[in-house]
């Protein structure tokens, strides 16, 4: 593809000194998945089109995505004709600028039905709260990040129900994501080990957890923040909405991953503690140390990232526990595991994996969380125990009460107040 003055795409024009990838040159970049075309619209009105490489999406539900260079947004249209916007990632600006709210999947379902068929939300207080959250999300009042847990937990649904839920989630999240808790886990450990060893902290550990970075929700090997090729990065930004939406509303039901081994192991630990004759202090110390023993691989990955020897840290669980208490996410997650391991009545199930990992991460890095009752109640107790401000709620009604208390408003409401 070549622009009108024959400057190759991906290079800079030294005569005009205008950055090549700039709104001064481009108006729109368009990916048309149905016509298998990639089109560039220049600011002077000229257009350049070329064939689109075959997509790797198994069941792409996005017909067209348009990157608006002036607004720095991606506008996508589904094969059914529905439109959803996404803010585009930029390495320069990473500040979300408004409160972030992490929602458990059941609360996302309430929001979706409040948009599609309000009659399905029987609790009128929850319906009113859902409609307020929707208004805040659509008018730049809040950020509603999606996580890989959300993408996975929509998979058992199918047909129109899955489409409407997935579309609502894509529309209301607007491209915002929660970085994979597995990545956050290793990043926190790496920062902790670097501080302990007085060595430079890896830059990756400083990345925002609530972000627009493409595929940050995944623990795969795609790291957009490391891409130094502008063309490659922008193409990734342009295709990210189609990846997210297609994963959310893929018409083929997907099976959830098998977490039975994880459930079995945690049940065994709970049963072991129930049979041991220990003092409360001894049980607590054992449970704290066990968290490290059960997750030694994460410690090794973090040590490799920092460039230090993990073996001596693994041998001193007491020192690690002390360091752990200063980490935002792991201090909460480890306390949650400890609480359940020491509860002889705890009943482990596969959904606990997502609830514990993701709600703990949301609690640590988002301004507010609407959780499911069991995990949410324990998170509230842990925050109080740790002397931290409570930001976790069990219903949308409670969440909106807190938002109103804190003066969270839409952009239009803020503008109206400024005009007074």
DAGITA-V257614 format. One record per residue. N is the residue number from 0. RES is the residue in one small letter. OMEGA is omega in degrees with one decimal (NA if undefined). D_LAST is the distance of its C-alpha to the last C-alpha in Angstrom with 2 decimals. Layout:
n = {N & N}
res = {RES & RES}
omega = {OMEGA & OMEGA}
d_last = {D_LAST & D_LAST}
//
This chain:
n = {0 & 1 & 2 & 3 & 4 & 5 & 6 & 7 & 8 & 9 & 10 & 11 & 12 & 13 & 14 & 15 & 16 & 17 & 18 & 19 & 20 & 21 & 22 & 23 & 24 & 25 & 26 & 27 & 28 & 29 & 30 & 31 & 32 & 33 & 34 & 35 & 36 & 37 & 38 & 39 & 40 & 41 & 42 & 43 & 44 & 45 & 46 & 47 & 48 & 49 & 50 & 51 & 52 & 53 & 54 & 55 & 56 & 57 & 58 & 59 & 60 & 61 & 62 & 63 & 64 & 65 & 66 & 67 & 68 & 69 & 70 & 71 & 72 & 73 & 74 & 75 & 76 & 77 & 78 & 79 & 80 & 81 & 82 & 83 & 84 & 85 & 86 & 87 & 88 & 89 & 90 & 91 & 92 & 93 & 94 & 95 & 96 & 97 & 98 & 99 & 100 & 101 & 102 & 103 & 104 & 105 & 106 & 107 & 108 & 109 & 110 & 111 & 112 & 113 & 114 & 115 & 116 & 117 & 118 & 119 & 120 & 121 & 122 & 123 & 124 & 125 & 126 & 127 & 128 & 129 & 130 & 131 & 132 & 133 & 134 & 135 & 136 & 137 & 138 & 139 & 140 & 141 & 142 & 143 & 144 & 145 & 146 & 147 & 148 & 149 & 150 & 151 & 152 & 153 & 154 & 155 & 156 & 157 & 158 & 159 & 160 & 161 & 162 & 163 & 164 & 165 & 166 & 167 & 168 & 169 & 170 & 171 & 172 & 173 & 174 & 175 & 176 & 177 & 178 & 179 & 180 & 181 & 182 & 183 & 184 & 185 & 186 & 187 & 188 & 189 & 190 & 191 & 192 & 193 & 194 & 195 & 196 & 197 & 198 & 199 & 200 & 201 & 202 & 203 & 204 & 205 & 206 & 207 & 208 & 209 & 210 & 211 & 212 & 213 & 214 & 215 & 216 & 217 & 218 & 219 & 220 & 221 & 222 & 223 & 224 & 225 & 226 & 227 & 228 & 229 & 230 & 231 & 232 & 233 & 234 & 235 & 236 & 237 & 238 & 239 & 240 & 241 & 242 & 243 & 244 & 245 & 246 & 247 & 248 & 249 & 250 & 251 & 252 & 253 & 254 & 255 & 256 & 257 & 258 & 259 & 260 & 261 & 262 & 263 & 264 & 265 & 266 & 267 & 268 & 269 & 270 & 271 & 272 & 273 & 274 & 275 & 276 & 277 & 278 & 279 & 280 & 281 & 282 & 283 & 284 & 285 & 286 & 287 & 288 & 289 & 290 & 291 & 292 & 293 & 294 & 295 & 296 & 297 & 298 & 299 & 300 & 301 & 302 & 303 & 304 & 305 & 306 & 307 & 308 & 309 & 310 & 311 & 312 & 313 & 314 & 315 & 316 & 317 & 318 & 319 & 320 & 321 & 322 & 323 & 324 & 325 & 326 & 327 & 328 & 329 & 330 & 331 & 332 & 333 & 334 & 335 & 336 & 337 & 338 & 339 & 340 & 341 & 342 & 343 & 344 & 345 & 346 & 347 & 348 & 349 & 350 & 351 & 352 & 353 & 354 & 355 & 356 & 357 & 358 & 359 & 360 & 361 & 362 & 363 & 364 & 365 & 366 & 367 & 368 & 369 & 370 & 371 & 372 & 373 & 374 & 375 & 376 & 377 & 378 & 379 & 380 & 381 & 382 & 383 & 384 & 385 & 386 & 387 & 388 & 389 & 390 & 391 & 392 & 393 & 394 & 395 & 396 & 397 & 398 & 399 & 400 & 401 & 402 & 403 & 404 & 405 & 406 & 407 & 408 & 409 & 410 & 411 & 412 & 413 & 414 & 415 & 416 & 417 & 418 & 419}
res = {x & x & x & x & x & x & x & x & x & x & x & x & x & x & x & x & x & x & x & x & x & x & x & x & x & x & x & x & x & x & x & x & x & x & x & x & x & x & x & x & x & x & x & x & x & x & x & x & x & x & x & x & x & x & x & x & x & x & x & x & x & x & x & x & x & x & x & x & x & x & x & x & x & x & x & x & x & x & x & x & x & x & x & x & x & x & x & x & x & x & x & x & x & x & x & x & x & x & x & x & x & x & x & x & x & x & x & x & x & x & x & x & x & x & x & x & x & x & x & x & x & x & x & x & x & x & x & x & x & x & x & x & x & x & x & x & x & x & x & x & x & x & x & x & x & x & x & x & x & x & x & x & x & x & x & x & x & x & x & x & x & x & x & x & x & x & x & x & x & x & x & x & x & x & x & x & x & x & x & x & x & x & x & x & x & x & x & x & x & x & x & x & x & x & x & x & x & x & x & x & x & x & x & x & x & x & x & x & x & x & x & x & x & x & x & x & x & x & x & x & x & x & x & x & x & x & x & x & x & x & x & x & x & x & x & x & x & x & x & x & x & x & x & x & x & x & x & x & x & x & x & x & x & x & x & x & x & x & x & x & x & x & x & x & x & x & x & x & x & x & x & x & x & x & x & x & x & x & x & x & x & x & x & x & x & x & x & x & x & x & x & x & x & x & x & x & x & x & x & x & x & x & x & x & x & x & x & x & x & x & x & x & x & x & x & x & x & x & x & x & x & x & x & x & x & x & x & x & x & x & x & x & x & x & x & x & x & x & x & x & x & x & x & x & x & x & x & x & x & x & x & x & x & x & x & x & x & x & x & x & x & x & x & x & x & x & x & x & x & x & x & x & x & x & x & x & x & x & x & x & x & x & x & x & x & x & x & x & x & x & x & x & x & x & x & x & x & x & x & x & x & x & x & x & x & x & x & x & x & x & x & x & x & x & x & x & x & x & x & x}
omega = {-177.5 & 178.8 & -169.0 & -177.3 & 174.5 & 172.9 & -177.3 & 178.7 & -179.4 & 178.9 & 178.7 & 177.6 & -175.0 & -178.5 & -177.1 & -178.5 & 176.0 & 177.0 & -174.2 & 179.5 & -172.3 & 175.5 & 174.7 & -180.0 & -172.3 & 173.8 & 179.1 & 162.7 & -173.4 & 169.4 & 177.9 & -175.9 & -179.1 & 178.8 & 179.4 & -178.0 & 172.5 & -174.8 & 175.3 & 177.1 & -177.9 & 180.0 & 177.8 & 176.7 & 179.0 & -176.8 & 177.5 & -175.6 & 173.8 & -178.8 & 179.2 & 176.6 & -179.9 & -179.9 & 177.8 & 179.1 & -174.7 & -178.9 & -174.0 & -179.4 & 177.7 & 179.6 & -171.6 & 174.7 & -177.2 & 176.1 & 179.0 & -174.8 & -177.8 & -178.1 & -177.2 & 176.0 & 172.5 & 178.3 & -176.4 & 179.3 & 179.6 & 178.8 & 176.3 & 177.9 & 177.2 & -176.4 & 173.3 & -179.6 & 175.6 & 172.2 & -176.1 & 180.0 & 174.3 & 176.6 & -175.4 & -176.9 & -178.7 & -178.2 & -178.1 & 172.5 & 177.9 & -175.0 & 177.0 & -180.0 & 176.0 & -177.5 & 169.1 & -174.1 & -178.9 & 177.7 & 172.7 & 179.1 & 177.7 & 178.0 & -178.3 & -180.0 & 177.2 & 177.8 & -171.1 & -176.8 & -176.3 & -178.8 & -179.6 & 176.1 & -171.5 & 179.6 & -175.1 & 175.8 & 177.9 & 177.9 & 179.4 & 179.1 & 178.6 & -179.5 & 176.8 & 179.0 & 177.6 & 179.9 & 178.6 & -178.4 & -176.1 & -177.7 & 169.8 & 176.3 & -178.0 & 173.5 & 178.3 & -175.7 & 172.8 & 176.5 & 177.2 & 175.8 & 178.3 & -179.3 & 179.7 & -173.0 & 171.9 & -170.8 & 178.6 & 179.8 & 178.7 & 176.9 & -175.8 & -178.6 & 179.8 & -179.4 & -176.7 & 178.4 & -178.4 & 179.4 & 179.1 & 179.6 & 178.7 & -178.5 & -174.3 & 178.5 & 174.9 & 178.3 & -177.7 & -175.9 & 168.7 & 179.4 & -178.0 & 177.7 & 176.3 & 176.5 & 179.0 & 178.7 & -178.4 & 179.8 & 179.0 & 178.0 & -179.7 & 178.1 & 179.2 & -179.9 & 179.1 & 178.7 & -179.6 & -177.4 & -179.3 & 176.2 & -178.9 & 178.0 & 178.7 & -178.5 & -177.2 & -179.1 & -178.8 & -178.3 & 178.2 & 179.6 & 172.0 & -165.9 & 171.9 & -175.9 & -179.0 & 175.6 & 173.3 & 179.2 & -176.5 & 175.9 & -179.2 & -174.5 & 177.3 & -179.8 & -175.6 & -178.2 & 179.9 & -177.9 & -179.6 & 176.0 & -175.0 & -178.9 & 179.9 & -179.4 & -178.7 & 176.6 & 176.5 & 177.6 & -176.9 & -177.1 & -176.7 & 178.8 & -179.9 & 177.5 & -177.8 & -177.4 & -178.8 & 176.3 & -179.4 & -170.8 & 174.9 & -174.6 & 178.6 & 179.4 & 179.4 & 176.3 & 176.7 & 175.5 & -177.4 & 178.7 & -175.4 & 179.4 & 177.8 & 179.3 & -178.9 & -179.1 & -179.1 & 173.8 & 179.7 & 179.8 & 178.4 & 179.3 & 178.6 & 179.0 & -178.4 & -177.0 & -176.0 & 178.0 & -177.3 & 172.2 & 179.1 & 179.6 & 179.1 & 178.8 & -179.7 & 179.5 & 179.8 & -178.0 & 178.1 & 179.3 & -178.7 & 179.2 & 178.5 & -178.1 & -177.4 & -175.1 & -177.0 & -179.0 & 178.5 & 177.4 & 179.7 & 177.6 & 179.8 & 179.6 & 178.1 & 179.2 & -179.4 & -177.5 & 178.6 & -178.7 & -177.4 & -170.4 & -176.3 & 175.4 & -178.1 & -179.1 & -176.8 & -176.2 & -177.9 & 178.0 & 179.4 & -180.0 & 178.3 & 178.7 & -176.1 & -174.4 & 179.5 & -178.4 & -177.2 & -173.7 & -173.0 & 176.5 & 179.3 & -177.4 & -179.5 & 177.3 & 179.1 & 176.2 & -179.4 & -178.8 & -177.5 & 177.8 & -177.9 & 179.1 & -177.2 & 179.6 & -179.7 & 179.3 & -175.0 & 175.2 & -172.5 & -179.0 & 178.9 & -178.9 & 179.9 & -177.0 & -176.2 & -176.2 & -170.0 & 178.1 & 175.6 & 179.6 & 177.4 & 179.0 & -177.9 & -168.7 & 176.2 & -178.7 & 179.7 & 176.6 & 169.8 & -170.2 & 169.7 & -165.1 & -173.3 & -179.1 & -179.1 & 178.6 & 178.8 & 176.7 & 176.6 & -180.0 & -179.8 & 179.1 & 177.6 & -179.7 & -178.8 & 178.5 & -179.0 & 179.9 & -179.8 & 177.9 & -174.8 & -175.3 & -174.4 & 179.8 & 176.1 & 178.8 & 177.5 & -180.0 & -178.0 & 175.0 & 178.3 & 178.7 & 178.5 & 178.7 & -176.5 & 175.9 & 178.8 & -175.3 & 174.4 & 177.9 & -179.4 & 178.9 & 177.9 & -179.4 & 179.8 & 178.3 & 179.4 & -178.2 & -177.9 & NA}
d_last = {51.18 & 50.84 & 48.10 & 48.90 & 49.98 & 52.26 & 50.45 & 51.25 & 48.39 & 47.55 & 48.47 & 46.59 & 47.09 & 48.29 & 48.23 & 44.54 & 43.48 & 40.80 & 40.66 & 42.44 & 40.09 & 37.03 & 34.50 & 36.09 & 39.22 & 38.30 & 36.04 & 37.20 & 39.85 & 41.11 & 43.45 & 45.03 & 46.95 & 48.56 & 49.93 & 50.57 & 48.93 & 46.73 & 45.00 & 43.22 & 41.13 & 40.83 & 38.14 & 40.81 & 41.35 & 44.65 & 45.36 & 47.75 & 49.02 & 51.43 & 52.80 & 50.95 & 53.08 & 53.92 & 51.21 & 52.15 & 49.90 & 52.18 & 50.19 & 47.28 & 44.78 & 42.59 & 43.59 & 41.43 & 39.02 & 37.06 & 35.67 & 32.88 & 33.23 & 29.95 & 27.72 & 30.37 & 30.48 & 33.55 & 33.48 & 36.45 & 38.06 & 40.50 & 43.85 & 42.47 & 39.71 & 36.75 & 34.21 & 32.62 & 30.70 & 31.32 & 29.70 & 32.55 & 34.03 & 33.94 & 35.95 & 33.49 & 30.32 & 30.95 & 27.80 & 26.29 & 22.87 & 21.98 & 23.91 & 27.33 & 28.86 & 32.60 & 33.84 & 37.42 & 39.03 & 39.04 & 35.23 & 35.06 & 37.32 & 34.97 & 32.08 & 34.48 & 35.66 & 32.16 & 31.66 & 35.16 & 36.42 & 34.23 & 37.28 & 38.94 & 36.49 & 38.05 & 35.83 & 32.76 & 30.77 & 31.66 & 30.77 & 27.25 & 26.90 & 28.36 & 25.96 & 22.97 & 24.65 & 25.33 & 21.73 & 20.78 & 23.77 & 23.21 & 19.58 & 20.08 & 19.17 & 22.75 & 26.21 & 29.22 & 32.30 & 35.67 & 38.93 & 42.57 & 42.95 & 40.63 & 42.63 & 45.84 & 44.86 & 44.09 & 47.64 & 49.49 & 47.45 & 48.50 & 47.90 & 44.74 & 43.60 & 43.61 & 42.04 & 39.04 & 38.53 & 38.98 & 36.73 & 33.87 & 34.37 & 34.45 & 31.33 & 29.24 & 30.65 & 29.91 & 32.69 & 31.89 & 34.99 & 36.34 & 39.13 & 42.51 & 43.17 & 46.69 & 45.36 & 42.97 & 45.98 & 48.12 & 45.35 & 44.76 & 48.51 & 48.91 & 46.28 & 47.97 & 51.42 & 50.36 & 48.96 & 52.12 & 54.37 & 52.32 & 52.22 & 49.38 & 46.90 & 47.06 & 43.94 & 43.73 & 43.00 & 39.68 & 38.32 & 35.14 & 36.05 & 32.99 & 33.39 & 33.56 & 37.10 & 39.51 & 41.88 & 40.60 & 40.93 & 44.68 & 47.21 & 49.16 & 50.06 & 47.20 & 45.12 & 42.62 & 41.59 & 45.22 & 45.56 & 45.91 & 46.63 & 43.44 & 44.94 & 46.07 & 42.72 & 40.74 & 43.24 & 42.77 & 38.97 & 39.48 & 41.91 & 40.22 & 38.15 & 41.42 & 43.12 & 40.52 & 40.20 & 43.95 & 44.61 & 42.21 & 43.53 & 47.09 & 49.03 & 51.98 & 51.76 & 52.29 & 54.08 & 52.39 & 53.99 & 56.66 & 55.49 & 58.57 & 60.07 & 56.88 & 56.86 & 60.58 & 60.29 & 57.50 & 59.41 & 62.43 & 60.52 & 59.20 & 62.72 & 64.18 & 61.98 & 62.81 & 66.52 & 66.46 & 67.17 & 64.64 & 62.63 & 58.87 & 58.56 & 61.10 & 59.42 & 56.08 & 57.71 & 59.62 & 56.54 & 54.57 & 57.46 & 58.04 & 54.61 & 55.80 & 59.21 & 57.83 & 55.45 & 57.59 & 57.05 & 53.37 & 54.45 & 57.01 & 54.52 & 52.13 & 55.04 & 56.12 & 52.63 & 52.75 & 56.44 & 57.80 & 60.51 & 59.23 & 62.53 & 62.24 & 58.75 & 60.02 & 62.79 & 60.48 & 58.27 & 57.35 & 55.86 & 53.93 & 52.54 & 51.25 & 49.56 & 48.20 & 46.19 & 43.81 & 42.99 & 39.76 & 41.33 & 45.02 & 44.60 & 42.99 & 45.32 & 48.46 & 47.49 & 47.00 & 50.43 & 51.95 & 50.59 & 52.06 & 55.32 & 55.97 & 55.18 & 58.50 & 56.75 & 54.54 & 55.19 & 54.46 & 53.54 & 52.64 & 48.95 & 48.70 & 48.92 & 45.59 & 43.92 & 45.00 & 44.59 & 41.25 & 39.42 & 40.52 & 39.22 & 35.88 & 35.67 & 36.45 & 34.11 & 31.25 & 28.36 & 29.26 & 32.39 & 33.33 & 37.12 & 40.14 & 41.34 & 44.45 & 43.22 & 39.71 & 41.23 & 43.42 & 40.60 & 38.68 & 41.87 & 42.43 & 38.96 & 39.52 & 43.01 & 41.80 & 39.12 & 36.31 & 32.90 & 33.14 & 31.34 & 33.73 & 33.38 & 35.85 & 33.69 & 30.52 & 29.41 & 29.81 & 28.07 & 24.90 & 24.93 & 24.97 & 22.19 & 19.91 & 21.15 & 20.33 & 16.77 & 17.89 & 15.52 & 15.95 & 14.68 & 12.79 & 11.10 & 10.27 & 8.97 & 6.68 & 5.35 & 5.52 & 3.79 & 0.00}
//
